Amino acid sequence: MTGSRRSLAGALVLMLCLAGCRSSGGSGAAGRRTVHVLYAGSLVNLMEKQIGPRYSRATGDGYQGYGSDSQSVANAIKGHVKRGDVFICADPAVDATLIGSGNGDWVRWYARFATAPLVLGYSPKSRFAAALRTTPWYDVLQQPGIRVGVTDPTLDPKGKLTVAALHTAQQVYRLRPDFAASTLKHTAVFPEQDLLGRVESGQLDVGFFYPTEAIPAQLPTVSLGRVHEAATFTVTVLDHARDPAAGSAFVHYLLTTGRSALAAGGLHLQHPVVSGSAAAVPASLRSLLQ
């Protein structure tokens, strides 16, 4: 082989090696990182269609999200089934299950940043749709044949809020003594990420949701009136994060630039309030979370 041919061959090998190095990284293009966000299933539309894509466009970083019932996500973190950088939860009590050495020290701090009221969403295809627009919701739930969907109160904060809402309605509206128990007895229980689709398709007449789910799906809703149950959303960078810097960058985006999308998606934003160890908050977030 002549010198020129050897030089050409060497250049080709070098180019192939560089291309291989760029494509073999876990996050794609050279220098590009990917944040892994684990979140409450009630945020799936907001996270996957708004926050995630907007974050990638704004920063050039990748985004991968996973949503399910808040306690299910926490259990997956503790069981090493899911590993992420950021955890967004719908109940501070779930964060507490990840705090301390007995729980794996996954969470050392978390910030409350938004709330969302519980509402009743219904299928436009339902034969009870007209009644829900003109009749008190608790009366419609007592009509024979209505198909009601809820989430599991042992795994999902929304399920717990639903149980509380039915008992509160029984008291404040002076309903029959077995209203809550009877309604719950005839409900169908689904994972949080599945319930919306069941109502959208007409398989269920109604379900209990947050506006974060109903608004993107254009699902009509009914206020619960004098029953005021709401989720409190929290966010943290997990202590054993895949990429703590990526997690901190995402939380910073979420609580600054991302606020407009959060509000449009149905969350009631509040000034972030930190619980746990304030000293454990990443330096890049301390000015936001004071």
C-alpha positions as a printed Julia matrix, in Angstrom:
290×3 Matrix{Float64}:
   0.0    0.0    0.0
   1.36   3.43  -0.93
   1.82   6.19   1.63
  -1.16   8.16   0.32
  -3.41   5.11   0.51
  -2.24   4.36   4.05
  -3.0    7.97   5.04
  -6.47   7.76   3.52
  -7.18   4.46   5.26
  -5.99   5.86   8.58
  -8.22   8.91   8.21
 -11.23   6.71   7.48
 -10.56   4.58  10.57
 -10.26   7.7   12.71
 -13.55   9.07  11.38
 -15.33   5.78  12.09
 -13.93   5.68  15.61
 -15.09   9.21  16.33
 -18.55   8.47  14.96
 -18.74   5.33  17.06
 -17.72   7.2   20.18
 -20.42   9.81  19.59
 -23.17   7.26  18.99
 -22.28   4.89  21.84
 -22.96   7.37  24.66
 -26.04   6.78  26.82
 -27.52  10.18  25.99
 -26.91  10.39  22.26
 -24.96  13.28  20.77
 -21.57  14.27  22.15
 -21.85  16.48  25.22
 -25.61  16.0   25.48
 -26.99  14.7   28.78
 -30.38  13.16  29.46
 -32.43  13.8   32.57
 -34.59  10.95  33.88
 -37.77  12.17  35.58
 -40.06   9.92  37.64
 -43.43  11.53  38.33
 -47.03  11.14  39.47
 -49.17   9.62  36.73
 -51.62  12.52  36.86
 -48.92  14.62  35.17
 -48.31  12.32  32.2
 -49.82  14.6   29.54
 -48.23  17.7   31.03
 -44.79  16.1   31.34
 -44.65  14.21  28.05
 -46.36  16.73  25.78
 -45.33  20.04  27.34
 -42.58  20.14  29.95
 -40.33  17.4   28.55
 -40.29  18.58  24.92
 -39.97  22.25  25.92
 -37.08  21.45  28.24
 -35.24  19.62  25.46
 -35.78  22.47  22.99
 -34.67  25.1   25.5
 -31.55  23.32  26.78
 -30.52  20.84  24.09
 -30.54  18.09  26.73
 -32.5   14.88  26.45
 -35.55  14.03  28.55
 -36.94  10.64  29.59
 -40.0   10.42  31.81
 -41.91   7.7   33.62
 -45.26   8.22  35.35
 -47.41   6.05  37.59
 -49.24   6.21  40.92
 -47.05   8.21  43.3
 -46.6    5.42  45.84
 -45.94   2.92  43.06
 -43.16   5.16  41.76
 -41.72   5.5   45.27
 -41.85   1.72  45.72
 -40.06   1.27  42.38
 -37.34   3.68  43.5
 -36.86   1.86  46.81
 -36.85  -1.49  45.07
 -34.23  -0.35  42.52
 -36.74  -1.07  39.74
 -36.7    2.54  38.52
 -33.73   4.87  38.75
 -34.04   8.55  37.99
 -32.7   12.01  38.68
 -35.91  13.81  39.65
 -39.01  12.68  41.54
 -42.25  14.67  41.23
 -44.91  13.47  43.63
 -48.55  14.31  44.38
 -48.32  13.88  48.16
 -45.58  14.93  50.6
 -46.39  11.84  52.68
 -45.02   9.71  49.83
 -41.74  11.65  49.87
 -41.46  10.75  53.55
 -41.38   7.04  52.62
 -38.05   7.67  50.85
 -36.38   9.62  53.66
 -33.93   8.04  56.12
 -31.5    5.15  56.1
 -34.31   2.65  56.62
 -35.85   3.86  53.35
 -32.63   3.93  51.38
 -31.85   7.65  51.82
 -33.34   8.38  48.39
 -34.8   11.73  49.43
 -33.14  14.28  51.74
 -35.24  17.3   50.78
 -38.29  18.12  48.7
 -40.11  21.29  47.73
 -43.86  21.83  47.6
 -44.5   23.89  44.49
 -48.14  23.49  43.37
 -51.59  22.19  44.2
 -54.44  20.81  42.09
 -58.09  20.42  43.14
 -59.93  17.14  42.85
 -62.73  17.3   40.24
 -65.18  14.88  38.68
 -64.51  14.26  34.99
 -67.07  12.65  32.74
 -67.29  11.18  29.28
 -69.25  13.27  26.74
 -70.5    9.91  25.44
 -72.04   9.0   28.8
 -75.81   8.83  29.13
 -75.31  10.69  32.41
 -73.5   13.64  30.78
 -76.58  15.86  30.62
 -77.47  15.13  34.23
 -73.97  16.08  35.37
 -74.39  19.49  33.77
 -77.68  20.18  35.58
 -77.82  17.99  38.7
 -75.57  17.89  41.79
 -72.72  15.46  41.17
 -73.39  13.46  44.32
 -76.99  12.81  43.2
 -75.8   11.61  39.79
 -73.35   9.19  41.43
 -76.32   7.54  43.16
 -78.18   6.85  39.92
 -78.48   3.16  38.96
 -76.08   1.93  36.31
 -73.52   4.71  36.48
 -69.94   3.47  35.99
 -67.49   5.26  38.29
 -63.7    4.95  38.12
 -61.2    5.67  40.89
 -57.53   5.03  41.61
 -56.18   2.76  44.33
 -56.11   4.7   47.63
 -53.25   2.52  48.89
 -50.99   3.53  45.99
 -52.25   6.86  44.7
 -52.82  10.1   46.63
 -55.76  10.87  44.35
 -57.4    7.63  45.46
 -57.07   8.73  49.08
 -58.47  12.16  48.24
 -61.41  10.54  46.46
 -62.31   8.5   49.55
 -62.02  11.64  51.69
 -64.15  13.63  49.22
 -66.98  11.11  49.28
 -67.05  11.06  53.08
 -66.91  14.86  53.24
 -69.77  15.14  50.73
 -71.81  12.74  52.85
 -71.44  15.12  55.79
 -71.65  18.59  54.23
 -74.55  17.7   51.91
 -76.29  15.57  54.54
 -76.54  12.56  52.3
 -77.67   9.11  53.36
 -75.32   7.48  55.9
 -74.01   4.88  53.47
 -73.39   7.26  50.54
 -69.59   7.04  50.61
 -69.41   3.32  51.33
 -72.05   2.48  48.74
 -70.39   4.61  46.05
 -66.96   3.1   46.7
 -68.42  -0.41  46.69
 -69.57   0.07  43.1
 -66.48   1.79  41.72
 -63.88   0.27  39.39
 -60.24   0.73  40.43
 -57.58   1.48  37.8
 -53.95   2.62  37.79
 -53.69   6.4   37.55
 -52.2    6.31  34.05
 -55.12   4.15  32.77
 -58.18   5.76  34.34
 -58.31   8.77  32.02
 -58.38   6.61  28.91
 -61.25   4.56  30.3
 -63.39   7.66  30.73
 -62.31   9.21  27.42
 -63.32   6.05  25.54
 -66.7    5.85  27.28
 -65.9    2.6   29.1
 -66.59   4.55  32.3
 -69.09   7.34  32.79
 -67.12   9.34  35.34
 -63.84   9.38  37.22
 -62.07  11.53  39.78
 -59.21  13.59  38.34
 -57.08  16.71  38.66
 -57.3   19.49  36.05
 -53.77  18.47  34.95
 -55.37  15.37  33.46
 -58.69  16.74  32.29
 -57.49  19.93  30.59
 -55.06  18.34  28.07
 -57.62  15.63  27.29
 -60.4   18.24  26.88
 -62.47  16.16  29.29
 -65.47  18.02  30.75
 -65.41  18.31  34.54
 -67.67  19.18  37.43
 -66.52  20.98  40.58
 -67.12  19.14  43.83
 -68.67  22.31  45.26
 -68.27  22.51  49.03
 -65.88  19.56  49.01
 -62.35  20.94  48.78
 -59.8   18.17  48.35
 -56.54  18.91  46.54
 -53.2   17.31  45.79
 -49.95  18.96  46.86
 -47.18  18.44  44.32
 -43.54  18.21  45.34
 -40.25  17.92  43.51
 -36.77  16.75  44.51
 -33.46  15.66  43.03
 -33.03  12.07  44.18
 -30.05  11.47  46.41
 -28.76   8.56  44.31
 -29.49  10.28  41.02
 -28.1    9.0   37.74
 -26.92  12.54  36.97
 -27.41  15.01  39.86
 -26.4   17.99  37.71
 -28.99  17.07  35.08
 -31.59  16.68  37.82
 -30.81  20.09  39.3
 -30.93  21.72  35.84
 -34.36  20.2   35.19
 -35.78  21.31  38.55
 -34.45  24.82  37.93
 -36.19  24.87  34.55
 -39.42  23.46  36.02
 -39.63  26.14  38.7
 -38.69  29.07  36.43
 -39.28  28.85  32.68
 -41.62  25.89  33.08
 -44.05  27.72  35.35
 -46.19  29.0   32.5
 -46.74  25.46  31.16
 -47.5   24.17  34.66
 -50.14  26.86  35.19
 -51.68  26.33  31.75
 -51.81  22.62  32.5
 -54.05  23.1   35.53
 -51.68  23.46  38.49
 -52.09  26.22  41.07
 -48.52  27.38  41.6
 -47.11  28.47  44.94
 -43.75  29.72  46.12
 -41.64  26.58  46.66
 -41.41  25.52  50.3
 -38.63  23.13  51.29
 -39.05  20.27  53.75
 -36.3   18.0   55.01
 -32.66  19.04  55.02
 -32.23  22.54  53.56
 -28.47  21.94  53.56
 -28.97  19.07  51.1
 -30.57  21.31  48.45
 -28.16  21.6   45.49
 -26.27  24.89  45.42
 -27.74  25.76  42.01
 -31.27  25.65  43.46
 -30.81  27.36  46.82
 -31.63  30.84  45.59
 -34.93  29.51  44.18
 -35.86  27.55  47.28
 -35.02  29.96  50.09
